[in-house]
Amino acid sequence: MSRRMIAPLVFGVCGVAIVLALGFWQLRRLEWKEGLLAQIDARLAMAPEALPAAPEEARDEYLAVAVAGAIEPGELHVLTSLRGVGPGFRVIAPMALDDGRRILVDRGFVPETDKDAARPTGPARVEGNLLWPDEADGFTPEPNLARNIWFARDLDAMAAALDAEPVLVVARASSLEGAWPAPVTVNIANDHLQYAITWFGVGAAWAMMTGYMLWRIKRRID
């Protein structure tokens, strides 16, 4: 082999090895992500259990729970939309539990026209899932307290506003109607297969270009 071919060959082999490694890494990430999503789906569908004494996000996210007590007045409205319906609000209400605790319950969705409609309060049993929403960030507007419009489910701020624990149960069923249940759904991006295909495509193109370059060098030498 000519010395002129060594550098392009080394560069080509190293480049192909790197992009193939990235492709296989994305396949491993795909397997991990699919396993994670399967675990979350299974947890969302589990039979409800009692609310933990001290819920923790790392341990109890999406845990199915059942709580009993009384839904109290003082709900907060979070601006959102529902496909096929249009704009509306999530209704976040305080709930005094039978054991004396006070938590937050996401009762579900109401259309924009029903924002200020009276909703029943009082004794209720709610089944749902624990959630620590990751919706508020530095770009989220401050809530319009005069109009009772919030732009994200900011758990700590809402708990402070309603004098409750920063614990949110998103209802999937309730004995006290008043909103359309909007259970927890998981929207975690899973694009690893597309990324893997892209990296493998780059690797194939790199290999072909390396082969073409070596062929051109060999022709010149011959």
C-alpha positions in Angstrom: 0.0 0.0 0.0 1.3 3.5 -0.9 2.1 5.8 1.9 -0.2 8.3 0.3 -3.1 6.0 1.1 -2.3 5.5 4.8 -3.5 8.9 6.1 -6.9 8.8 4.2 -7.4 5.2 5.2 -6.7 5.9 8.9 -9.0 9.0 8.8 -11.7 7.0 7.1 -11.6 4.0 9.4 -11.5 6.2 12.6 -14.4 8.3 11.3 -16.5 5.3 10.4 -15.8 3.7 13.8 -16.8 6.9 15.7 -20.1 7.3 13.9 -21.0 3.6 14.2 -20.2 3.8 17.9 -22.6 6.8 18.1 -25.3 4.7 16.2 -25.0 1.8 18.6 -25.1 4.1 21.6 -28.4 5.5 20.3 -29.7 1.9 20.0 -28.8 1.3 23.6 -30.5 4.6 24.6 -33.6 3.4 22.6 -33.7 0.2 24.6 -33.4 2.1 27.9 -36.0 4.7 26.9 -38.5 2.0 25.8 -38.0 0.3 29.1 -38.6 3.5 31.0 -41.8 4.3 29.1 -43.1 0.8 29.7 -42.4 1.2 33.5 -44.2 4.5 33.5 -47.2 3.1 31.6 -47.4 0.2 34.0 -47.3 2.5 37.0 -50.0 4.7 35.6 -52.3 1.8 35.1 -51.7 0.1 38.5 -54.5 -0.2 41.1 -54.5 2.8 43.4 -52.9 2.6 46.9 -52.9 4.9 49.9 -51.2 8.2 49.6 -47.6 8.0 51.1 -47.0 9.9 54.3 -44.2 11.9 52.7 -44.4 11.6 48.9 -41.1 12.1 47.1 -40.8 12.9 43.4 -37.9 10.5 42.7 -39.7 7.6 44.3 -43.4 8.3 43.8 -43.8 10.1 40.5 -46.9 8.6 38.6 -47.8 6.5 41.6 -51.5 5.5 41.5 -53.3 6.6 44.7 -56.7 6.9 46.1 -57.6 9.7 48.5 -60.7 10.5 50.5 -61.8 13.7 52.1 -63.5 16.9 51.0 -62.8 19.1 48.0 -62.8 22.7 49.2 -63.5 26.0 47.6 -60.6 28.1 46.3 -59.7 26.5 43.0 -57.0 27.7 40.7 -57.2 27.8 36.9 -54.3 26.8 34.7 -54.6 27.9 31.0 -54.4 24.9 28.6 -56.2 23.4 25.6 -57.8 20.2 24.7 -57.7 18.7 21.3 -61.1 18.8 19.6 -62.5 21.2 22.2 -60.2 24.3 22.2 -58.9 26.5 25.0 -59.8 26.0 28.6 -58.4 25.5 32.0 -57.2 22.8 34.4 -59.0 23.1 37.7 -56.6 22.7 40.7 -58.5 22.5 44.0 -57.5 22.0 47.6 -58.6 18.8 49.2 -58.8 18.2 53.0 -58.1 14.5 53.6 -59.8 12.4 56.2 -56.4 12.1 58.0 -56.1 15.9 58.4 -53.7 16.6 55.6 -54.4 19.2 52.8 -53.2 18.5 49.3 -53.9 19.6 45.7 -56.1 17.8 43.3 -56.2 18.4 39.5 -59.9 17.8 38.9 -59.5 18.0 35.1 -60.4 20.2 32.2 -63.2 22.8 31.8 -63.8 24.8 28.6 -63.0 28.5 28.6 -66.7 29.3 28.8 -67.0 27.3 32.0 -64.1 28.9 33.8 -66.1 30.7 36.4 -69.0 28.3 36.6 -69.8 26.9 40.1 -68.4 23.5 40.7 -69.5 21.1 43.4 -67.3 20.8 46.5 -67.6 18.6 49.5 -67.0 14.9 50.4 -65.2 13.1 47.6 -63.1 10.1 46.8 -60.5 10.7 44.1 -58.4 8.1 42.2 -55.4 9.4 40.3 -51.7 9.7 40.0 -49.1 11.7 41.8 -47.4 14.2 39.6 -44.6 16.8 39.9 -45.3 18.9 36.8 -42.2 20.3 35.1 -44.0 23.1 33.4 -42.8 26.3 34.9 -39.5 27.9 33.9 -37.9 31.3 33.6 -40.0 32.2 30.6 -43.4 31.3 32.3 -45.4 34.5 32.9 -46.5 35.3 36.5 -50.1 34.2 37.2 -52.8 36.7 36.8 -54.1 36.6 40.3 -56.9 39.1 39.6 -58.4 36.9 36.9 -57.2 33.6 38.5 -55.3 32.5 35.4 -52.1 30.5 35.8 -49.8 29.6 33.0 -48.3 26.4 34.4 -48.9 24.0 37.2 -46.3 25.5 39.5 -46.7 23.1 42.4 -44.9 25.1 45.1 -46.6 28.4 44.2 -50.0 26.7 44.1 -49.5 24.9 47.3 -48.6 28.2 49.0 -51.6 30.0 47.5 -54.0 27.3 48.7 -52.2 26.6 52.1 -51.7 23.0 51.1 -48.8 20.5 50.9 -47.0 20.5 47.5 -48.6 17.2 46.6 -50.7 17.0 43.5 -53.0 14.1 42.6 -54.1 14.3 38.9 -57.6 12.7 39.0 -58.5 9.9 36.6 -61.8 9.2 38.5 -63.7 11.1 41.1 -66.9 10.6 43.0 -67.5 14.4 42.8 -67.8 15.6 39.2 -67.2 19.1 38.0 -64.5 18.8 35.3 -63.6 16.4 32.6 -60.9 14.1 33.9 -57.6 14.7 32.2 -55.4 11.9 33.5 -51.6 12.0 33.4 -50.1 11.3 30.0 -46.4 10.9 29.3 -44.9 12.8 26.5 -41.2 11.9 26.7 -39.4 12.2 23.4 -38.1 9.0 22.0 -36.2 9.8 18.8 -33.3 7.4 19.4 -34.1 5.1 16.5 -34.1 8.0 14.0 -30.8 9.2 15.5 -29.3 5.7 15.1 -30.4 5.5 11.5 -28.9 8.9 10.8 -25.5 7.9 12.3 -25.4 4.6 10.5 -26.2 6.5 7.3 -23.4 8.9 7.9 -21.1 5.9 8.6 -22.1 4.3 5.3 -21.5 7.6 3.4 -18.2 8.1 5.1 -17.1 4.5 4.2 -18.1 5.0 0.6 -16.3 8.4 0.4 -13.2 6.8 1.9 -13.3 4.0 -0.6 -13.7 6.4 -3.4 -10.8 8.6 -2.2 -8.5 5.5 -1.9 -9.5 4.4 -5.4 -8.7 7.9 -6.8 -5.3 7.8 -5.1 -4.5 4.3 -6.4 -5.4 5.4 -9.9 -3.0 8.3 -9.8 -0.2 6.0 -8.4 -0.8 3.4 -11.1 
